[in-house]
Amino acid sequence: MTGPARPCRFATGPTPRAQHDLDLWPNAGEASPGIASLVSRQPRLQTGTGGQLAFEVPVRTVEHPLFSIVGNALTQASLMVQHSIDTEAKASRRLRFGIVLLPNFTLTAFSGFVDLLRLASDEGDMSRPVRCSWTIVGESLTPVRASCGIQITPWTTFSESGVFDYVVIVGGLLHSGPPASDATLAFIRAMADTSATLVGICTGAFALVRAGVMSGFRVCVSWFHYWDFVERFPHFDERDLVADRLFVIDRQRITCSGGRASIDVAAAILLRHVEATIVRKALRILLVDDAQKGNAPQPHPPGLEPATHPKVRRAILLMEQHIGQPLSLPDLACRLEVSVRQLERLFTSETGKSPGVYARQIRIRMASWLLTSSDRTVADIASSCGFSDASHLGREFRKEFGQSPNEYRTTRLPNACDASPDIPQPVESSPDGHAYALVKQPRIEPKRLQ
């Protein structure tokens, strides 16, 4: 005999586990009709109080010694599931991210960061803010325009925002539109006085420096904006400026070079708080093999021969960024955290040249371009390219080109800089109209008169 149906409730917290996969008796239909009527194969999902989800499994009590223990067993299972979820909820508090979008922010940097949060926050592809939440904060509720033209409206204002664990400043174009407002800088300063960690993505790092919250902290910027940073902040300690890595985590300050690296920095932040398997799952959904570490080199700019070893690529970037004040070999090795001997072996293996020879050629090529594209004096060019004086440049120039700088300048055609295979050229302008990388042009032989 059977009694009335009695629902057995399995309550969950904000992250229900396997409520859609519950199948207490997978072979119930094959076992016996009695058991098939005992337990339903399709539990019913309900919403309870406090945002909890509950699913009920109708169970009929059966007057049989075998079935008398079913109710107790299911009750015990329900208590175990509830205890497991409650324990996880207590052990991990939801991370709170406040995101500030600067005018003409880069959409890729913003979307990559938020999408990893979204995918890691919930099970499957539910996209609920379970493990972490994110809020777009602004000076007002006026939409903020991205560099591509898409506009995003802040969800709340600075004055009404709550408490955050991370405050993320997403930047973009530097030479188009207004910079970060005074209200935005004041908000950054206020957040710096809390326990929140400040994150600057792309040129968001510039806003952090402008706000005065990066003193004593290292700052990571894209190689593309290295000279922009130097010009805007001439008093910033150059030893704390990093332009050869994807991102830098320095205590409660995190700065990122931008672009796809925003995914990497989001993964690095999440790995501080959630299981690595959850982060890897989110990366796979985004079709990212694995997150890059902060010390991974930025992609090499055009004009530099590609090197497979990341230490060599970073070394080349550092050489280009310090053309005017060349780094000594020990300083270069120290920044790369390798020995001088190891750096020399790597360079010889990857480029066929020693670090000193490679750095000298970069400076010579820059000098040759300045000779044919400007009217600056040889002495001025020598100083800008890291040579002690005009005579020093002249000696090195003769070794490389077989003629003096003045002879080189006078024998070049007006458009010779476009045809020289060894003369670095400016990269095609980016959307902000500035380019600082060097491009190695293909050889174009001048036509001879017949």
C-alpha positions in Angstrom: 0.0 0.0 0.0 1.1 3.5 -0.7 0.5 6.7 1.2 0.0 10.2 0.0 2.8 11.9 -2.0 5.3 13.7 0.3 7.7 16.1 -1.5 11.4 15.8 -0.5 13.0 19.3 -0.9 16.6 20.0 -1.9 17.3 23.7 -1.2 20.3 25.4 -2.7 22.0 28.7 -2.3 22.9 31.1 -5.1 24.7 28.4 -7.0 22.4 25.3 -7.4 24.3 22.2 -8.3 23.0 19.7 -10.8 19.4 20.4 -10.1 18.6 19.6 -13.8 20.6 16.4 -13.7 19.0 14.8 -10.6 18.0 11.3 -11.3 17.7 9.3 -8.2 16.8 6.0 -9.8 18.1 5.9 -13.3 16.8 2.3 -13.9 13.6 2.7 -11.9 11.4 1.7 -14.8 13.3 -1.6 -15.3 13.4 -2.5 -11.6 9.7 -2.7 -10.7 6.5 -0.7 -11.1 6.5 -0.1 -7.4 9.8 1.7 -7.5 8.8 3.6 -10.6 5.9 5.1 -8.7 8.0 5.6 -5.6 10.3 8.3 -7.1 9.6 10.7 -9.8 12.3 11.1 -12.5 11.5 14.8 -13.1 12.0 17.0 -10.1 10.1 20.3 -9.9 12.2 23.5 -9.6 10.9 26.2 -7.4 12.1 29.6 -6.2 12.2 30.0 -2.4 12.9 32.9 -0.1 16.2 34.8 0.0 16.9 34.0 -3.7 17.2 30.3 -3.0 16.2 27.7 -5.5 14.6 24.5 -4.4 13.6 21.4 -6.3 11.0 18.9 -5.1 11.0 15.2 -5.7 7.5 13.7 -5.1 8.0 10.6 -3.0 5.2 8.2 -2.0 5.5 6.3 1.2 5.2 2.5 0.8 4.2 0.1 3.6 7.1 -2.2 2.9 10.2 -2.9 5.0 12.4 -2.2 2.0 10.8 1.2 1.3 10.5 2.4 4.9 14.1 3.6 4.8 13.7 5.6 1.6 12.3 8.7 3.3 15.2 8.7 5.8 17.8 8.2 3.1 16.4 11.1 0.9 16.2 13.4 4.0 19.8 12.6 4.8 20.9 13.3 1.2 19.0 16.6 1.3 20.8 17.7 4.5 24.2 16.7 3.0 23.6 18.7 -0.2 22.4 21.7 1.8 25.5 21.5 4.1 27.9 21.3 1.2 26.4 24.4 -0.5 26.2 26.4 2.7 29.9 25.6 3.4 30.9 26.8 -0.1 28.9 30.0 0.3 30.5 30.8 3.6 34.0 30.0 2.4 33.8 32.3 -0.7 32.3 35.7 -0.7 31.1 37.3 -3.9 33.8 39.6 -5.4 32.6 43.1 -6.2 34.0 44.9 -9.3 33.4 48.6 -10.0 34.2 49.5 -13.6 34.8 53.0 -14.8 34.8 53.7 -18.5 36.9 56.6 -19.7 35.9 58.6 -22.8 36.8 56.7 -26.0 37.6 53.6 -24.1 38.7 50.5 -25.9 35.8 48.1 -26.3 38.0 45.0 -26.7 39.7 45.7 -23.3 36.4 46.2 -21.6 34.5 43.3 -23.1 37.4 40.8 -22.6 37.7 41.6 -18.9 33.9 41.5 -18.2 33.3 38.4 -20.3 35.8 36.4 -18.3 34.1 37.6 -15.0 30.7 36.6 -16.4 31.8 33.1 -17.5 33.7 32.3 -14.3 30.9 33.7 -12.1 28.3 31.0 -12.7 27.9 27.4 -13.7 27.6 26.6 -17.4 26.5 29.7 -19.4 23.9 31.1 -17.0 25.8 34.4 -16.7 24.5 35.2 -13.2 26.6 37.3 -10.8 27.1 34.4 -8.4 30.8 34.3 -7.6 31.4 37.9 -8.6 29.4 41.0 -9.5 30.3 43.9 -11.7 28.9 47.4 -11.8 29.5 50.1 -14.4 30.1 53.3 -12.4 30.2 56.9 -13.9 30.1 60.5 -13.0 26.6 60.6 -14.3 24.2 58.3 -16.1 25.2 59.8 -19.4 26.3 57.1 -21.9 30.1 56.8 -22.4 31.3 56.5 -26.0 33.8 53.8 -26.9 36.5 54.5 -29.5 34.5 52.4 -32.0 31.4 54.6 -31.4 29.4 52.2 -29.3 27.9 53.8 -26.1 27.5 52.2 -22.7 25.4 53.8 -20.0 26.7 53.6 -16.4 24.5 51.7 -14.0 25.1 54.0 -11.1 27.0 57.2 -10.2 30.1 57.7 -8.1 28.2 59.2 -5.2 25.7 56.2 -5.1 28.2 53.4 -5.7 28.8 50.8 -3.0 31.9 49.1 -1.7 34.1 47.3 -4.2 37.0 44.8 -4.0 38.4 45.9 -7.3 37.9 49.3 -9.1 38.8 48.9 -12.8 39.6 52.0 -15.0 39.3 51.2 -18.7 41.0 53.7 -21.0 41.5 54.0 -24.7 42.4 56.8 -27.1 44.7 59.5 -25.7 44.5 62.1 -28.4 40.8 62.2 -29.1 38.1 63.5 -26.8 38.3 64.7 -23.2 40.6 63.1 -20.6 39.4 61.7 -17.3 37.3 64.3 -15.5 38.1 65.8 -12.2 35.2 63.9 -10.7 36.6 60.6 -12.0 40.1 61.4 -10.6 38.5 62.3 -7.2 36.6 58.9 -7.2 39.9 57.1 -7.9 41.6 58.9 -5.0 38.6 58.0 -2.7 38.8 54.3 -3.8 42.6 54.3 -3.1 41.8 55.2 0.5 39.7 52.0 0.9 40.7 48.4 0.8 39.9 48.1 -2.9 42.6 47.2 -5.4 42.9 49.6 -8.3 43.2 48.2 -11.8 44.2 50.3 -14.9 43.5 48.7 -18.3 45.0 50.1 -21.4 45.5 53.9 -20.9 43.5 53.6 -17.7 46.9 53.5 -16.1 47.4 57.1 -17.2 44.3 58.1 -15.2 45.7 56.4 -12.1 49.0 58.3 -12.4 47.1 61.6 -13.0 45.1 60.9 -9.8 48.3 60.6 -7.9 47.7 57.0 -6.6 50.7 55.3 -8.3 53.6 56.8 -6.4 55.9 54.0 -5.4 54.1 51.5 -7.6 55.1 50.0 -11.0 53.0 51.0 -14.0 52.5 48.8 -17.1 51.7 50.5 -20.4 51.6 49.3 -24.0 54.9 49.7 -26.0 52.7 51.8 -28.3 52.1 54.4 -25.6 55.5 54.4 -24.0 56.6 57.8 -25.3 53.1 59.2 -24.6 53.6 58.3 -21.0 57.1 59.7 -20.8 56.0 63.0 -22.3 53.0 63.4 -20.0 54.7 62.3 -16.8 58.3 63.4 -17.1 58.9 63.2 -13.4 57.7 59.6 -13.0 60.5 57.3 -12.0 61.5 55.5 -15.2 62.5 52.5 -13.2 58.9 51.9 -12.3 57.7 52.1 -15.9 57.1 48.7 -17.6 56.4 48.5 -21.3 57.6 45.0 -22.2 55.1 42.9 -20.2 51.4 42.2 -20.6 50.5 43.3 -17.1 52.0 44.1 -13.7 50.6 43.2 -10.2 52.2 45.4 -7.6 50.3 45.0 -4.3 47.0 46.9 -4.5 47.7 48.2 -7.9 47.3 46.3 -11.2 48.1 47.8 -14.6 47.6 46.2 -17.9 48.8 47.0 -21.4 45.3 46.6 -22.9 43.8 44.7 -25.7 43.6 40.9 -25.3 45.7 41.1 -22.2 42.6 42.3 -20.3 41.5 38.7 -20.4 44.8 37.6 -18.9 44.6 40.1 -16.1 41.0 39.2 -15.3 42.1 35.5 -15.1 45.0 36.5 -12.8 42.6 38.4 -10.5 40.1 35.5 -10.4 42.8 33.0 -9.6 43.4 34.8 -6.4 39.9 33.9 -5.2 38.3 31.0 -7.1 39.4 27.6 -8.1 41.7 27.3 -11.1 39.4 24.8 -12.9 36.7 27.5 -12.9 38.9 30.0 -14.5 40.2 27.6 -17.1 36.7 26.6 -18.0 35.8 30.3 -18.6 39.0 30.7 -20.8 38.1 27.6 -22.9 34.6 29.1 -23.5 36.3 32.2 -24.9 38.5 29.9 -27.0 41.6 31.0 -25.1 44.0 28.2 -24.6 45.5 29.5 -21.4 45.9 32.8 -19.7 49.3 34.5 -20.1 51.3 35.3 -17.0 52.2 38.9 -16.2 55.8 38.5 -17.2 54.9 37.3 -20.7 56.3 39.8 -23.3 54.1 42.1 -25.3 53.9 41.2 -29.0 57.0 42.6 -30.6 56.5 45.8 -32.6 57.2 45.9 -36.4 60.7 46.5 -37.4 62.2 44.1 -34.8 63.2 40.7 -36.0 60.9 38.2 -34.3 62.6 36.1 -31.6 61.0 33.0 -30.3 62.3 33.3 -26.7 60.3 35.7 -24.6 63.3 37.0 -22.8 64.9 38.1 -26.1 61.7 39.7 -27.2 61.4 41.7 -24.0 65.1 42.7 -24.2 64.5 44.1 -27.7 61.5 46.1 -26.5 63.6 47.5 -23.7 66.4 48.4 -26.1 64.0 50.3 -28.3 62.4 52.2 -25.4 65.8 53.3 -24.1 67.4 54.5 -27.4 68.4 57.9 -25.9 69.8 56.4 -22.7 70.9 52.9 -23.5 70.7 50.3 -20.7 74.0 48.6 -19.8 74.1 44.8 -20.3 74.0 44.2 -16.5 71.0 46.5 -16.1 69.2 44.8 -19.0 69.9 41.3 -17.6 68.7 42.5 -14.2 65.4 43.7 -15.6 64.9 40.4 -17.4 65.9 38.5 -14.2 68.6 36.5 -16.0 72.4 36.5 -15.7 74.5 38.4 -18.3 75.9 35.2 -19.6 72.5 33.7 -20.0 71.2 36.7 -21.9 74.3 36.7 -24.2 73.7 33.0 -25.0 70.0 33.6 -25.7 70.7 36.5 -28.0 73.3 34.7 -30.0 71.0 31.7 -30.3 68.0 33.7 -31.4 69.4 36.5 -33.4 73.0 35.5 -34.3 74.2 38.7 -32.7 75.3 39.8 -29.2 73.0 42.1 -27.2 75.4 45.0 -27.6 75.6 44.7 -31.4 71.8 44.4 -31.7 71.2 47.5 -29.5 73.8 49.5 -31.5 72.1 48.6 -34.8 68.7 49.7 -33.4 70.2 53.1 -32.5 72.1 53.5 -35.8 69.0 52.8 -37.8 67.0 55.4 -35.8 69.8 57.9 -36.4 69.7 57.1 -40.2 66.0 57.7 -40.3 66.3 61.0 -38.4 69.0 62.1 -40.9 66.8 61.7 -43.9 63.4 62.7 -42.3 64.4 65.8 -40.3 66.7 68.8 -40.4 68.2 68.2 -37.0 71.9 68.5 -36.6 74.1 65.5 -36.4 75.1 66.4 -32.8 71.4 66.6 -31.8 70.6 63.2 -33.5 73.7 61.7 -31.8 72.4 62.8 -28.4 68.9 61.5 -29.1 70.1 58.1 -30.2 72.4 57.4 -27.2 75.8 58.4 -28.7 78.2 60.5 -26.7 78.7 63.1 -29.5 78.7 63.6 -33.2 82.1 62.0 -33.6 81.0 58.9 -31.8 77.9 58.7 -34.2 80.2 59.3 -37.1 82.5 56.3 -36.3 79.6 53.9 -35.8 77.9 55.2 -38.9 80.9 54.5 -41.1 81.1 51.0 -39.7 77.4 50.4 -40.7 77.0 52.3 -43.9 80.6 53.1 -45.1 80.0 56.9 -45.1 79.7 59.7 -42.6 76.3 61.0 -41.4 76.5 64.1 -43.5 77.4 62.2 -46.7 74.6 59.8 -46.0 72.1 62.7 -45.7 73.3 64.5 -48.9 73.4 61.4 -51.1 69.9 60.2 -50.2 67.0 61.0 -52.5 64.1 63.0 -51.0 62.1 59.8 -50.8 65.0 57.5 -50.1 63.8 56.8 -46.6 60.8 55.0 -48.1 63.1 52.7 -50.1 65.9 51.9 -47.7 65.7 48.3 -46.3 67.6 49.2 -43.2 66.0 52.5 -42.2 63.2 52.3 -39.7 60.0 54.0 -40.8 57.0 55.2 -38.7 54.2 52.7 -38.4 51.0 53.6 -40.1 49.0 55.8 -37.8 46.7 54.2 -35.3 43.2 55.5 -34.6 44.7 58.1 -32.3 47.0 59.4 -35.0 50.3 58.5 -33.3 52.9 55.9 -34.0 56.2 55.3 -32.4 57.3 51.8 -33.5 59.8 51.2 -36.3 59.1 49.3 -39.5 61.7 47.5 -41.5 60.8 48.3 -45.1 61.4 45.9 -48.0 64.2 46.7 -50.4 63.1 48.7 -53.4 65.8 49.1 -56.0 65.8 52.6 -57.7 65.1 52.6 -61.4 68.1 53.4 -63.5 67.9 55.7 -66.5 68.4 54.0 -69.8 
